[in-house]
Amino acid sequence: MITNLHQLYLYQIEDLYSAETQIINVFPRMIELAGCENLKSALTTHLDETRAQLGRVNEIMDTHGGTSRKQTCRAVKGIVEEGEILMENMAGNAVDAGLIVAAQLLKHYEIAAYGTARAFAEELGYDRDFYLLDETLEEESAANETLTTIATGGLFTEGVNEMAK
């Protein structure tokens, strides 16, 4: 039972550990399916960042007594399942657009989760944790912006109107 902010914070950190682990497992398939080189590059870069982010989450967990790492982030599990359905049912121009949908859903969840964890760390006076979480939050926001730029900056040479056909 969670009875204080410290326990809730650790619960959130465990959730982030699970989220990052799930993302590391699904991104290679997304990278493989990506046709647009800019998208493939962005996903590859963010996979590398995600591995570093998992390391930061591990550092935070170890600082606070090495929590269980057994929790499953059901939110990311659901987003991954939706993404897998998209990946199985996409073809042609829809593939890259669908991959952006799946990746941005993950990024938006992570932005919310890391923002909350960072606020908890600040409230609890965990300065090192705050710094680590802030670094990750910046990376997640940048990844989201990159995906938006790819999606709105002519993802397809035929343009958006051709994609709608």
C-alpha positions, -999 to 999 in steps of 0.1 A, spaced: 0 0 0 13 34 -9 9 58 21 33 87 13 49 107 -15 82 88 -13 64 55 -19 44 69 -47 76 83 -63 92 49 -61 61 33 -77 64 59 -105 101 51 -110 94 14 -112 67 21 -137 92 41 -158 117 12 -156 90 -11 -171 80 15 -197 116 20 -209 122 -17 -210 91 -23 -232 101 5 -255 136 -9 -259 120 -42 -269 96 -27 -295 117 0 -312 140 -23 -332 109 -36 -351 97 -1 -356 131 9 -370 131 -21 -393 96 -12 -407 104 25 -412 108 35 -449 117 71 -445 154 76 -436 147 105 -414 122 85 -394 145 55 -392 173 78 -380 151 95 -354 139 61 -340 175 48 -339 187 78 -321 159 76 -296 165 39 -290 200 48 -280 187 76 -258 161 52 -243 189 28 -232 206 57 -215 173 67 -199 169 32 -185 204 35 -170 193 67 -153 161 51 -139 183 22 -127 206 47 -109 176 63 -92 162 29 -82 196 19 -68 199 52 -48 166 43 -31 174 8 -21 170 -11 -54 133 -14 -58 118 -46 -73 118 -39 -111 89 -64 -113 61 -39 -120 46 -38 -155 36 -4 -169 2 -12 -182 -1 21 -200 29 15 -222 19 -22 -226 -14 -10 -240 3 16 -263 27 -11 -275 -2 -35 -282 -20 -8 -302 13 -1 -321 17 -38 -329 -18 -39 -343 -10 -9 -365 23 -25 -376 5 -57 -386 -21 -38 -406 -2 -11 -424 12 -10 -459 25 15 -483 25 52 -473 6 44 -441 36 25 -425 57 56 -416 27 76 -406 15 48 -384 49 44 -368 49 81 -360 15 76 -343 28 48 -322 61 65 -313 43 98 -304 18 80 -281 48 65 -263 66 99 -261 35 116 -248 31 90 -220 67 93 -211 66 131 -211 37 130 -186 53 103 -164 87 118 -163 73 153 -156 53 139 -127 84 120 -113 105 151 -117 80 171 -97 79 145 -70 117 144 -69 118 182 -65 92 181 -37 111 153 -19 144 172 -22 160 145 -43 183 168 -63 203 142 -82 171 124 -92 156 157 -103 186 163 -126 184 128 -141 147 130 -146 150 165 -161 176 153 -186 153 125 -197 123 148 -199 143 171 -223 152 141 -245 116 129 -246 103 163 -256 130 167 -283 122 132 -297 85 142 -298 93 174 -316 115 155 -341 87 131 -349 63 161 -354 88 177 -377 91 145 -397 53 141 -399 46 177 -409 77 184 -429 69 163 -460 73 128 -447 63 116 -481 77 132 -512 42 130 -527 29 151 -499 0 148 -475 -26 148 -503 -10 118 -520 -9 99 -487 -46 103 -482 -54 85 -514 
